[in-house]
Amino acid sequence: MKILSVPIEERISGETLEKYNQVLAIIEGRTIAGGAARQLYFNKDFGSTDIDLFSWYDDAPLKNYSGYKLRTHWAYTFKIQNYTIQLIRKGYSGSVENIFNSFDFNCCCFAVDRNYIYYTEEAIEDCNKKQLRYIDNYNEESHDFEEVRLLKYIKKGFLPACEGTRRALGNLISTIYIRVQEMDFIESYEDKILDTIYFISCRYPS
C-alpha cells in the first residue's frame, strides 16, 4: 500500500478550516481517519458525519469530555460542540498504514495526523469516480456490519466496481429480501433498508 501525504493547509480553507481548528482542541493529539479525513482532503462537509479518532496508545476516553453518550465494544461516542466524535477503542501502533489496513473500502483511506493528510492513490481514484472497491488485503471475515457499510456508501452515490463489492451487493439484495419477508431486520435501519431497495432498483435496473 503506497501512502501519500500533503500539508493540511494546502487542502483546507474557509469554513472547513474553522471547524477543523475547533476539533483540534478536542481530539488531544489523536488521528482523524476515514470519512471525516476524506472531507478534509476535499475541503467539503467536514463535521457533517461522525469524526472517527484513532489512538496510538490507549482506548481511554477523552480526558476533558468524560461524559460519552454511548459506549460499545469498539468505540466511545461523544457529542461535543455539535460534532459527533467516535473514539475507536482498538489501539493502532506504528503507522497510518495500520489504520488503512483495518478499513474495508479504498475510499475510506484518508487520515489526518500531525498537520498532514495521508491518503492512497486508490482512495483518490475511487472518490473521483464514485466507485466502491475493497482495499487489496481486505478480509471480509474480520469486518462486521458489511451490509450496513455497503448500504451507507451506495446511498452516498458510490457504485460497486470490483468482483467483491458486486458479489456483496448481490448478497445484500438477497438478504434484504429475506429480512423484509421475515420482518427480522434491525429496526433502526428499517427506513434505510427500504429506501435503499428503491435506490438500488433505480441504479441497477433489471
C-alpha positions, -999 to +999 in steps of 0.1 A: +000+000+000+016+033-011+006+062+012+010+098+000+007+129+021+001+167+017+003+195+043-032+201+056-030+239+049-028+231+012-061+213+012-085+231+037-097+267+039-126+288+050-154+271+070-136+238+069-105+253+085-126+269+112-143+236+120-110+217+120-095+241+144-124+236+168-120+199+166-082+201+172-090+214+207-110+183+214-091+154+200-060+155+222-034+145+195-053+115+182-056+108+145-087+115+124-093+088+098-120+076+074-148+098+062-141+129+082-105+129+069-118+125+034-140+155+039-109+175+050-090+164+019-118+176-004-124+207+018-161+199+020-188+189+046-164+184+075-183+176+106-215+166+088-207+129+097-191+112+126-155+121+132-135+089+139-104+091+161-077+065+163-052+063+191-016+051+190-015+044+228-048+035+245-086+035+243-092+058+273-120+084+269-111+119+260-098+134+293-118+166+291-150+150+280-157+120+302-195+122+296-197+100+265-233+093+253-226+057+241-200+030+246-197-001+226-171-028+223-153-009+196-159+029+203-168+056+227-192+081+211-192+118+223-215+147+213-193+178+216-200+212+202-224+199+175-198+172+164-203+135+169-169+121+177-162+084+179-130+073+198-121+039+184-111+017+213-086-005+195-051+008+196-031+012+164+006+013+169+032+024+145+017+039+113-012+053+094-009+022+072-021+000+102-053+021+102-058+019+065-053-019+066-082-021+091-106-005+066-128-021+040-131+003+011-104+023-007-125+055-004-120+054+034-082+055+032-077+091+044-061+102+077-050+134+094-021+133+117+005+159+127-008+185+103-006+162+073-034+145+054-024+110+044-042+091+016-037+065-011-039+069-049-067+043-049-087+064-024-085+095-047-094+075-078-124+058-062-137+091-047-134+109-080-151+081-099-176+074-071-167+037-072-166+012-044-137-012-042-122-032-014-087-025-003-061-050-016-058-071+016-095-069+026-106-098+047-144-099+049-143-123+079-126-096+100-153-069+093-187-066+110-217-048+096-207-053+060-243-049+048-248-017+066-215-003+053-224-012+017-258+005+021-241+036+035-219+041+005-244+032-021-266+058-006-237+083-010-237+075-047-208+050-048-212+021-072-197-013-066-168-016-090-150-049-083-159-085-081-160-084-043-183-054-039-206-066-067-209-100-050-216-083-017-243-062-034-260-094-047-258-109-012-272-077+002-302-077-021-309-113-012-305-106+025-328-075+023-355-096+006-353-124+032-353-100+061-382-080+048-401-112+043-393-124+078-395-089+094-362-098+110-341-067+103-326-042+127-354-017+135-331+013+134-322+005+098-357-002+086-361+031+067-326+029+053-331-006+040-365+001+024-352+033+009-322+015-005-342-012-021-358+015-042-324+032-047-307+000-059-335-007-083-331+027-099-293+024-102-293-013-112-324-017-134-332-053-144 
